[in-house]
Amino acid sequence: MTRWRSRRRAPRALAAAAIVAAAALACPAPAAAHTGLRASSPRANETVADSIGRIRLEFTGRVDPGMTSLVLVSGADTVASGRMVEVPESGGRAFVFPLTGLLPPGSCTATWRTAARDGHIVRGILHFTVVRTQPSVTALASPIAQPNDDADERGEAAEDLAQWSDPSSTFSVLVRWAGLMALLGMIGAAAFDRFVLRRLRADPAMERVVDRAATRAWRLAAVAAALSAATLLARLWLQSVALNGAADAFDREALGALLTGTVWGTGWTLQAVATVAFFIALMVSRAPRGRSVGWIGAAVAALLLAAVPALSGHAAAVEGWTALAFASDWVHVLGAGAWVGTLATLVLAGLPAAASTSDGERTGAFAVMVRAFSPVALTGAALAAGTGIINSLFHLSAFPQLWETAYGRMLLLKLALLAVVAWLGFYNWRYVLPALHAPTSPARLRRSAGVELAAGVAVILATAILIALPPP
C-alpha cells in the first residue's frame, strides 16, 4: 500500500514543482543583463572636430580590460588601432582610446570589441563624422593601400573564420555541445562507480556483472576525458579568433591575455587541469589496489569540472549575487551529471554488463542495477531542477520574457525537453521496473532507457544553444 501511495504522489509532486517554478518566474528577481554599450563619446552619427583627442566607451556591465580594443577607420584607411585604456574608478565599465593627432575629415567608423565577464564576445560599430578645424599637418591618416589579390584572399579567409567563431554558428554550438557532454560524462562515470557499483560490490552474486560494468564505465570515462581535451583546443581557438581575429588567434601575447586576464580563461584553465587530473586518476584506478583511490581522485576532478560552465557562462556576469549564481550553476551541473551522465553510463555500461549474464540471472541483475541507480538519478534530477529555477531567476526579470525573447523561448524548449526526460524516467520507474520479472522486460527497459538518454542529449544541445544567447 505504501508503495502504491508513493507512486500516486509522484505526479502530484511534479505538478507542484511546475506550479512553484511558474510562480517564481512570475516574480521580479535580480537579472544579469547582457553586456552592451551604454554610452559613447562621440555619440553615434555625431559630427565632431578633427582634434577630439580620444574616443570614450561606457558599457552596461564590467568587461575585461585586456580584451577591450578598437579599430578606427576613415574612408578606406585604418588610421588607428589598439587596446583601450580603462577609466580609473569606473569599475571596468568605461574605457578611452587616446588619439595622438588630428583625424582626417569625413566619415569615420570605430569598430570596438571586448569580452564580458562571462566570456561572451561583445562587438559594436560607432559611426561619426569629422570636420576640419585645423591644418592636417599631424593627421593620423595612412596611405591608401594598393589593390592586392593576396590580401583580399586573406581577408576573405579571415572573414570565414570569424563566421565560424561566432557563438551562434553551428560549429561553435557543436563544440559547446560536445564539451558539455564530455563534462557530464566524466561526472556521470565517477558517480556511477562511487554510488552505483560501490553499492553492488557488497553482493557476491553481482561480482561478474560489477567487473564488466566497471570496465565499460572506465572506457566511457576515458572517451569523455579525450573529448574534453579535444573541445578545450577547439574552444580556445574559437574564443581567440572571435576576440583577437584570425591573424592573431595564436599570438602568444594575445593568448596569454585571454587565459590569464579573463574569467573565461580561468574556467578554461580549470577544465584543462581537471581533465588531466581526471585522466591520471583513471590510470591510477587500473593499477593493482588502485581502483578505489583512482576513482576517488576522478570524483574530485569531476567536482572541479562542474564549476567550469559557471566560469564561462552567464553566471559569471551576475552582479551583486555572483557567489550565489556561481554556486547554483555549479550544483546544477553536478545534478545534471548525476542524472543524465550516470544514466548514460548505466545505458552504455551497466545494462550491457547485466545483459551478458545467463538467462536465469539476467532479470535479477537488471533489477539490482536499476534499483541502485534510481536514488542517484532522483537526487541529481532534484538538484538540477531546483537550481535550474534559481538560475532562471537570475536571468529573467518578468514572466513574459519566456516567450518574448530568444533566450526565454530557448529556455522553454529546454524545459519541455526536460519534462520529456522526467516523464520517461517516471515511466521506467512506475511501469517498467516493477515488471522486470517478465522475460521481455530487460529488453523493454533498455529501449526505454535509451530513449530517455536520447532526450537528455537533446537537452544538452538546447543548453549549448542557450549559453550563446544574451539574457533579456
C-alpha positions as CSV (number, residue, x, y, z in Angstrom):
1,M,0.0,0.0,0.0
2,T,2.8,2.4,0.9
3,R,4.5,1.7,-2.5
4,W,1.2,2.3,-4.3
5,R,0.7,5.6,-2.5
6,S,4.2,6.8,-3.3
7,R,3.6,6.2,-7.0
8,R,0.3,8.1,-6.7
9,R,2.1,11.1,-5.1
10,A,4.9,11.3,-7.8
11,P,2.7,13.0,-10.5
12,R,1.3,15.4,-7.8
13,A,4.9,16.3,-6.8
14,L,5.8,17.0,-10.4
15,A,2.8,19.2,-10.8
16,A,3.6,21.1,-7.6
17,A,7.1,21.7,-8.8
18,A,5.8,23.1,-12.0
19,I,3.5,25.5,-10.2
20,V,6.3,26.7,-7.9
21,A,8.6,27.3,-10.9
22,A,5.9,29.3,-12.7
23,A,5.2,31.4,-9.6
24,A,8.9,32.0,-9.1
25,L,9.3,33.2,-12.6
26,A,6.3,35.5,-12.3
27,C,8.1,37.5,-9.6
28,P,10.7,40.1,-10.3
29,A,14.2,39.0,-9.5
30,P,17.8,40.3,-9.9
31,A,18.7,39.7,-13.5
32,A,22.0,39.7,-15.3
33,A,21.6,41.9,-18.3
34,H,23.8,41.1,-21.3
35,T,26.8,43.5,-21.5
36,G,26.4,46.1,-24.2
37,L,27.3,49.7,-24.9
38,R,25.6,52.2,-22.7
39,A,27.1,55.5,-24.0
40,S,29.9,56.8,-26.2
41,S,31.8,59.9,-27.0
42,P,31.4,60.9,-29.7
43,R,27.8,59.7,-29.9
44,A,26.5,57.7,-32.9
45,N,26.3,59.8,-36.1
46,E,27.6,62.8,-34.3
47,T,29.7,65.5,-36.1
48,V,33.0,66.3,-34.2
49,A,36.1,68.4,-34.7
50,D,39.3,66.8,-36.0
51,S,41.0,67.4,-32.7
52,I,38.7,65.4,-30.4
53,G,41.7,63.7,-28.7
54,R,40.0,60.5,-27.6
55,I,37.1,58.1,-28.1
56,R,35.3,57.0,-24.9
57,L,33.1,54.0,-24.5
58,E,30.9,53.1,-21.5
59,F,29.4,49.6,-21.1
60,T,26.4,48.4,-19.1
61,G,28.5,45.8,-17.3
62,R,32.0,45.0,-16.3
63,V,34.3,43.9,-19.1
64,D,37.8,42.5,-19.2
65,P,40.3,45.5,-19.7
66,G,42.9,43.3,-21.5
67,M,40.3,42.2,-24.1
68,T,38.9,45.7,-25.0
69,S,40.2,47.1,-28.3
70,L,39.2,49.5,-31.0
71,V,39.9,49.9,-34.7
72,L,39.4,53.4,-36.2
73,V,38.8,53.6,-40.0
74,S,38.4,56.8,-42.1
75,G,37.3,56.2,-45.6
76,A,39.4,53.3,-46.9
77,D,42.2,53.8,-44.3
78,T,42.8,52.3,-40.9
79,V,44.1,55.3,-39.0
80,A,44.5,53.8,-35.5
81,S,44.0,50.5,-33.7
82,G,44.9,49.0,-30.3
83,R,43.8,48.3,-26.8
84,M,41.6,50.8,-24.9
85,V,42.5,52.2,-21.5
86,E,40.3,51.7,-18.5
87,V,39.0,54.8,-16.9
88,P,40.0,54.8,-13.2
89,E,37.3,54.1,-10.7
90,S,34.8,53.1,-13.4
91,G,34.6,49.5,-12.2
92,G,35.7,48.1,-15.5
93,R,32.8,49.8,-17.4
94,A,34.4,52.9,-19.0
95,F,37.3,53.0,-21.5
96,V,39.1,55.6,-23.6
97,F,41.1,55.3,-26.8
98,P,43.6,58.2,-27.0
99,L,44.2,59.9,-30.3
100,T,47.7,61.4,-30.8
101,G,46.9,63.5,-33.8
102,L,44.2,65.1,-35.9
103,L,41.6,62.9,-37.5
104,P,41.1,63.2,-41.3
105,P,37.9,64.9,-42.3
106,G,35.0,62.8,-43.5
107,S,33.1,59.7,-42.3
108,C,34.8,57.6,-39.6
109,T,34.0,54.2,-38.2
110,A,35.1,52.9,-34.8
111,T,34.8,49.2,-34.5
112,W,35.2,48.0,-30.9
113,R,35.4,44.6,-29.4
114,T,35.5,43.3,-25.8
115,A,34.8,40.3,-23.6
116,A,32.1,40.3,-21.0
117,R,32.7,38.8,-17.5
118,D,31.1,35.6,-18.7
119,G,33.5,35.3,-21.6
120,H,31.0,36.3,-24.3
121,I,32.5,38.4,-27.1
122,V,30.7,41.8,-27.5
123,R,31.2,43.8,-30.6
124,G,29.9,47.1,-32.0
125,I,30.4,49.8,-34.6
126,L,30.3,53.5,-33.9
127,H,29.8,55.9,-36.9
128,F,30.6,59.6,-36.7
129,T,31.7,62.5,-39.0
130,V,34.8,64.6,-38.6
131,V,35.1,68.2,-39.8
132,R,38.4,70.0,-40.3
133,T,39.1,72.8,-37.9
134,Q,42.9,72.9,-38.1
135,P,45.6,72.2,-40.8
136,S,46.1,68.5,-41.1
137,V,49.8,68.5,-40.6
138,T,49.7,65.8,-37.9
139,A,46.8,63.9,-39.3
140,L,46.5,60.2,-38.4
141,A,45.6,59.1,-42.0
142,S,47.6,56.3,-43.6
143,P,48.3,56.0,-47.3
144,I,45.5,54.2,-49.2
145,A,46.6,50.6,-49.8
146,Q,47.1,49.5,-53.3
147,P,44.9,46.6,-54.5
148,N,46.4,43.3,-53.5
149,D,44.8,40.0,-54.5
150,D,46.7,38.0,-51.8
151,A,45.5,40.5,-49.2
152,D,41.9,40.2,-50.5
153,E,42.1,36.4,-50.2
154,R,43.5,36.6,-46.7
155,G,40.7,39.0,-45.8
156,E,38.1,36.6,-47.1
157,A,39.7,33.7,-45.2
158,A,39.7,35.8,-42.1
159,E,36.0,36.6,-42.6
160,D,35.2,33.0,-43.0
161,L,37.0,32.1,-39.7
162,A,35.2,34.9,-37.9
163,Q,31.9,33.4,-39.0
164,W,32.9,30.0,-37.7
165,S,33.9,31.6,-34.4
166,D,30.6,33.4,-33.9
167,P,29.0,31.9,-30.7
168,S,25.7,31.3,-32.6
169,S,27.4,29.4,-35.5
170,T,26.8,25.7,-36.0
171,F,30.4,24.8,-35.3
172,S,30.5,26.8,-32.1
173,V,27.3,25.2,-30.9
174,L,28.6,21.7,-31.7
175,V,31.8,22.4,-29.8
176,R,29.9,23.6,-26.7
177,W,27.6,20.6,-27.0
178,A,30.5,18.1,-27.2
179,G,32.2,19.9,-24.3
180,L,29.1,19.7,-22.1
181,M,28.6,16.0,-22.9
182,A,32.2,15.4,-22.0
183,L,31.8,17.1,-18.7
184,L,28.6,15.3,-17.8
185,G,30.1,12.0,-19.0
186,M,33.0,12.4,-16.6
187,I,30.8,13.4,-13.7
188,G,28.4,10.5,-14.5
189,A,31.1,7.9,-14.8
190,A,32.5,8.9,-11.4
191,A,29.1,9.0,-9.8
192,F,28.3,5.5,-11.3
193,D,31.4,4.0,-9.8
194,R,31.0,5.7,-6.4
195,F,27.3,5.4,-5.8
196,V,26.0,2.5,-8.0
197,L,28.8,0.0,-8.4
198,R,30.1,0.5,-4.9
199,R,26.7,-0.5,-3.6
200,L,26.5,-3.6,-5.8
201,R,30.0,-4.8,-4.8
202,A,28.5,-5.8,-1.4
203,D,26.6,-8.5,-3.2
204,P,28.8,-11.5,-4.2
205,A,26.3,-12.7,-6.8
206,M,26.9,-9.4,-8.7
207,E,30.7,-9.7,-8.8
208,R,31.0,-10.6,-12.5
209,V,28.4,-8.0,-13.5
210,V,30.2,-5.3,-11.5
211,D,33.5,-6.1,-13.0
212,R,32.2,-5.9,-16.5
213,A,30.3,-2.8,-15.8
214,A,33.4,-1.2,-14.2
215,T,35.5,-2.0,-17.3
216,R,32.9,-0.4,-19.6
217,A,32.5,2.6,-17.3
218,W,36.2,3.1,-17.3
219,R,36.3,3.2,-21.1
220,L,33.4,5.6,-21.3
221,A,35.2,7.9,-18.8
222,A,38.4,7.8,-20.8
223,V,36.5,8.7,-24.0
224,A,34.8,11.6,-22.2
225,A,38.2,12.8,-21.0
226,A,39.6,12.7,-24.5
227,L,36.5,14.5,-25.8
228,S,37.1,17.2,-23.1
229,A,40.7,17.6,-24.2
230,A,39.6,18.0,-27.9
231,T,36.9,20.6,-27.1
232,L,39.4,22.5,-24.9
233,L,41.6,23.2,-28.0
234,A,38.6,24.0,-30.1
235,R,37.1,26.4,-27.6
236,L,40.4,28.2,-27.2
237,W,40.7,28.6,-30.9
238,L,37.2,29.9,-31.3
239,Q,37.4,32.3,-28.4
240,S,40.8,33.7,-29.6
241,V,39.6,34.1,-33.2
242,A,36.4,35.9,-32.0
243,L,38.4,38.2,-29.7
244,N,41.7,38.8,-31.4
245,G,40.9,38.0,-35.1
246,A,42.1,35.1,-37.2
247,A,45.6,36.6,-37.9
248,D,46.4,36.9,-34.1
249,A,44.5,33.9,-32.8
250,F,47.6,32.1,-31.7
251,D,49.7,35.1,-30.9
252,R,51.5,34.4,-27.6
253,E,50.7,37.7,-26.0
254,A,47.1,37.6,-27.1
255,L,46.6,34.0,-25.8
256,G,48.3,34.9,-22.5
257,A,46.0,37.9,-22.0
258,L,43.0,35.7,-22.8
259,L,43.9,32.9,-20.4
260,T,45.2,35.0,-17.5
261,G,43.2,38.2,-17.9
262,T,39.6,36.9,-18.2
263,V,37.2,34.8,-16.1
264,W,36.7,32.7,-19.3
265,G,40.4,32.0,-19.2
266,T,40.2,30.9,-15.6
267,G,37.4,28.5,-16.5
268,W,39.4,27.1,-19.5
269,T,42.5,26.6,-17.3
270,L,40.4,24.8,-14.6
271,Q,38.9,22.5,-17.2
272,A,42.4,21.7,-18.6
273,V,43.9,21.0,-15.2
274,A,40.9,18.9,-14.0
275,T,40.8,16.9,-17.3
276,V,44.4,16.0,-16.9
277,A,43.8,15.1,-13.2
278,F,40.8,13.0,-14.2
279,F,42.8,11.1,-16.7
280,I,45.7,10.5,-14.3
281,A,43.1,9.2,-11.7
282,L,41.8,6.8,-14.3
283,M,45.3,5.4,-14.9
284,V,45.7,5.0,-11.1
285,S,42.5,3.1,-10.9
286,R,43.9,0.5,-13.3
287,A,46.9,-0.2,-11.0
288,P,46.7,-3.1,-8.5
289,R,44.9,-1.9,-5.4
290,G,44.4,1.5,-7.0
291,R,40.8,1.2,-8.1
292,S,39.3,2.9,-5.1
293,V,41.9,5.7,-4.8
294,G,41.8,6.3,-8.6
295,W,38.1,6.7,-8.7
296,I,38.1,8.9,-5.7
297,G,40.6,11.1,-7.5
298,A,38.3,11.1,-10.6
299,A,35.4,12.1,-8.5
300,V,37.3,15.1,-7.0
301,A,38.3,16.1,-10.6
302,A,34.7,15.8,-11.6
303,L,33.7,18.2,-8.8
304,L,36.1,20.7,-10.2
305,L,34.9,20.2,-13.8
306,A,31.3,21.0,-12.7
307,A,32.5,24.6,-11.9
308,V,33.7,25.2,-15.5
309,P,30.3,26.2,-17.0
310,A,29.7,28.7,-14.2
311,L,33.1,30.5,-15.0
312,S,32.5,30.6,-18.8
313,G,28.7,31.1,-18.8
314,H,26.0,33.6,-17.7
315,A,26.6,33.0,-14.0
316,A,29.9,34.9,-14.2
317,A,28.1,38.1,-15.4
318,V,25.6,38.2,-12.5
319,E,26.5,41.3,-10.4
320,G,25.7,41.5,-6.7
321,W,24.8,37.9,-6.4
322,T,27.8,36.4,-8.1
323,A,28.7,33.9,-5.4
324,L,25.1,32.5,-5.2
325,A,24.8,32.4,-9.0
326,F,28.1,30.5,-9.2
327,A,27.2,28.0,-6.5
328,S,23.7,27.4,-8.1
329,D,25.2,26.8,-11.5
330,W,27.9,24.5,-10.1
331,V,25.3,22.4,-8.3
332,H,23.1,22.5,-11.4
333,V,25.9,20.9,-13.4
334,L,26.6,18.3,-10.7
335,G,22.9,17.4,-10.6
336,A,22.7,17.1,-14.4
337,G,25.8,14.9,-14.4
338,A,24.4,12.7,-11.6
339,W,21.2,12.4,-13.6
340,V,22.0,12.4,-17.3
341,G,25.7,11.5,-17.1
342,T,25.0,8.5,-14.8
343,L,22.1,7.5,-17.0
344,A,24.4,7.4,-20.0
345,T,26.9,5.2,-18.0
346,L,24.0,2.9,-17.0
347,V,22.7,2.5,-20.6
348,L,26.2,2.1,-22.2
349,A,28.0,0.2,-19.4
350,G,25.7,-1.1,-16.6
351,L,22.8,-2.6,-18.6
352,P,25.1,-4.3,-21.2
353,A,27.0,-5.9,-18.4
354,A,23.8,-7.1,-16.8
355,A,22.6,-8.4,-20.2
356,S,25.8,-10.5,-20.6
357,T,24.7,-12.9,-17.7
358,S,22.9,-16.1,-18.1
359,D,19.2,-16.1,-18.8
360,G,18.3,-17.1,-15.3
361,E,20.4,-14.3,-13.7
362,R,19.7,-11.6,-16.2
363,T,16.4,-10.3,-14.9
364,G,17.7,-10.1,-11.3
365,A,20.9,-8.3,-12.5
366,F,18.9,-5.7,-14.3
367,A,16.6,-5.1,-11.3
368,V,19.5,-4.8,-8.9
369,M,21.4,-2.4,-11.2
370,V,18.4,-0.1,-11.9
371,R,17.4,0.0,-8.2
372,A,21.0,1.1,-7.3
373,F,20.8,3.7,-9.9
374,S,17.4,5.2,-9.1
375,P,18.4,7.1,-5.9
376,V,21.3,8.7,-7.7
377,A,19.1,9.8,-10.6
378,L,16.3,11.1,-8.4
379,T,18.8,13.2,-6.3
380,G,20.5,14.5,-9.4
381,A,17.2,15.4,-11.0
382,A,16.0,17.2,-7.9
383,L,19.3,19.2,-7.7
384,A,19.2,20.1,-11.4
385,A,15.5,21.2,-11.3
386,G,15.8,23.3,-8.1
387,T,19.0,25.1,-9.2
388,G,17.6,25.5,-12.7
389,I,14.7,27.6,-11.3
390,I,17.2,29.7,-9.3
391,N,19.4,30.2,-12.4
392,S,16.4,31.3,-14.4
393,L,15.5,33.9,-11.8
394,F,19.0,35.4,-12.2
395,H,18.4,36.0,-16.0
396,L,14.7,36.6,-16.3
397,S,13.0,39.5,-14.5
398,A,9.5,39.1,-15.8
399,F,7.4,36.1,-16.8
400,P,6.5,37.3,-20.4
401,Q,10.3,37.2,-21.2
402,L,9.9,33.5,-21.5
403,W,8.1,33.9,-24.9
404,E,9.0,37.4,-25.9
405,T,12.8,36.9,-26.1
406,A,15.0,34.4,-27.9
407,Y,16.6,33.4,-24.6
408,G,13.2,32.8,-23.0
409,R,12.0,30.7,-25.9
410,M,15.1,28.5,-25.9
411,L,14.7,28.1,-22.1
412,L,11.1,27.0,-22.7
413,L,12.3,24.4,-25.2
414,K,14.9,23.2,-22.8
415,L,12.2,22.9,-20.1
416,A,10.0,21.0,-22.5
417,L,12.7,18.5,-23.3
418,L,13.5,18.2,-19.6
419,A,9.8,17.3,-19.0
420,V,10.1,14.6,-21.6
421,V,13.2,13.2,-19.9
422,A,11.4,13.3,-16.5
423,W,8.3,11.6,-17.8
424,L,10.4,8.8,-19.4
425,G,12.2,8.4,-16.1
426,F,8.9,8.2,-14.3
427,Y,7.6,5.7,-16.8
428,N,10.6,3.5,-16.3
429,W,10.2,3.6,-12.6
430,R,6.4,3.2,-12.5
431,Y,5.8,0.7,-15.2
432,V,9.0,-1.0,-16.5
433,L,10.9,-1.6,-13.3
434,P,8.1,-3.4,-11.4
435,A,7.6,-5.7,-14.3
436,L,11.2,-6.8,-14.6
437,H,10.3,-10.4,-13.7
438,A,8.8,-10.8,-17.2
439,P,11.2,-12.4,-19.8
440,T,10.8,-9.4,-22.2
441,S,11.2,-6.7,-19.6
442,P,15.0,-6.3,-19.7
443,A,14.9,-5.5,-23.5
444,R,12.0,-3.2,-22.8
445,L,14.0,-1.4,-20.1
446,R,17.0,-1.0,-22.4
447,R,14.8,0.6,-25.1
448,S,13.0,3.0,-22.8
449,A,16.2,4.0,-21.0
450,G,17.9,4.6,-24.4
451,V,15.0,6.9,-25.4
452,E,15.4,8.7,-22.1
453,L,19.1,9.2,-22.8
454,A,18.5,10.5,-26.3
455,A,16.1,13.1,-24.8
456,G,18.8,14.0,-22.3
457,V,21.3,14.5,-25.1
458,A,18.7,16.9,-26.8
459,V,18.5,18.8,-23.5
460,I,22.3,19.3,-23.6
461,L,22.1,20.5,-27.2
462,A,19.5,23.1,-26.1
463,T,21.8,24.2,-23.3
464,A,24.7,24.6,-25.7
465,I,22.5,27.0,-27.8
466,L,21.1,28.8,-24.7
467,I,24.6,29.6,-23.5
468,A,25.3,31.8,-26.6
469,L,22.0,33.8,-26.3
470,P,22.1,37.0,-24.3
471,P,19.7,37.1,-21.3
472,P,16.9,39.8,-21.6
